[in-house]
Amino acid sequence: STGQHPGGIVVVPTYKEIYDVTPVQYPADDTTSSWRTTHFDYHSFEENLFKLDVLGHDDPTMIRFLMDYVKQHPIDFPFADAREIPLDDPNVYGMLNSTDAIGLTEEDLNSAVASFGIPEMGTKFVRDMLTDSRPKTFADVVKISGLSHGTDVWSNNARDLVTGQNQRFGKIPFKNVIGCRDDIMVYLIQNNMPQEIAFEISEFIRKGKAQFQPDKWEGYITIMKQHNIPDWYIWSCGKIKYMFPKAHATAYVMMALRIAWFKYYHPILFYSAYFSKRASDFDIYAFLGGEYEIRKRMNEIDEQGNRATDRDKRLYTILEIALEMVKRGFGFKTIDINESDATEFKITEDQKQLLLPFITVDGLGLKVANSIVEAREEEPFKTQEDIKTRTNLSKTVFNKLDMLDVFEGIPEDSQMNLFNL
């Protein structure tokens, strides 16, 4: 395999070399890469070497962005520290089990829940899970996180039990199904199974070994039946290929609910944070066109079906958030050469609009966006020719900005400026 985990770093003891364990190669045959990847997959040597998954995480970045605003406007918020954001607000949970909490309908959002933009809760897959389970408590949402990160834990498993599609067992309450790996061991111990055996069985199940070691699994089934474990529970355990740890799921959910608090109580700030820190693809014309243009662009992507590019698929997610924002009474304001930020969606004074940053223009990269802001801070732009001279704008991008009326009120050259004076 030439695949590469984005943050999987293999640690080798100082007295050994990686070559003692596995050959190495360039990732995806890129000979210019400064990193090397192991030739064998990690599971080939996991008994001997340790691996760190050093992954980036958007949630702390979002929290920092939101809390910077809180510190600037302390009188508007009931807390001063992110750890003080409540995790039990019923209005926040309301967004995870319906659209009523934000005053919209299922038809408004093309979704039965209003979890768009909430970390871990906004994808189509998880929104369907929320629709089927309608969580109301912290424990419910932790279970959702565990289920969504597992393999064969929800689909073809818990979902069939919760919705009653598995006619053999009937409808099982959502609070009873297995969500995280810890649930299995705790449940077995609660049913008077010795702790050592409970741990051994739970480890066997959560690693997905039931389907590959049927004889051993049959022995564990016998033990489970001796402790009166229900047939539906044993069936569910046998389907599992991978299970998420509850501590990890809990950490995700705590972050998600803190961010979701802002979505309900300070929506324009939430949307500013989302578009500034999580979005990477934009359609400036759809944003400025309001609901009609946003829906039109979404329909165009829908019509492409499997032919839709990865960029369009990412853009679709952004458009879903933009549609919700517009339906809640907010909007986007076109780029202002004197006020727009390079990447941040600034909130307008009336708290009703987001001022589009330069980065939203197709073809205008971060370097050019920063060059505009830096030049403006050094000295205000006097003419359009001045803008061309002191920034890295290409002719094509300059013309795009001109079509968006970004330079309105700024004369084309110094002669025009002198004439106006």
KADA-V172468 format. One record per helix or strand. SS is the DSSP state (a for helix, b for strand). FROM is the first residue (numbers start at 1). LEN is the number of residues. Records with the same first field share a line. If there is no record, write none. Layout:
SS->FROM-LEN ; FROM-LEN
//
This chain:
b->8-4 ; 24-3 ; 36-3 ; 50-4 ; 151-1 ; 242-1 ; 331-3 ; 346-2 ; 353-3
a->18-3 ; 27-3 ; 42-3 ; 58-15 ; 74-3 ; 82-3 ; 90-8 ; 100-3 ; 106-4 ; 124-10 ; 138-12 ; 154-10 ; 174-3 ; 181-10 ; 195-12 ; 214-13 ; 231-9 ; 246-20 ; 267-11 ; 284-24 ; 310-18 ; 358-3 ; 366-13 ; 384-7 ; 395-9 ; 414-7
//
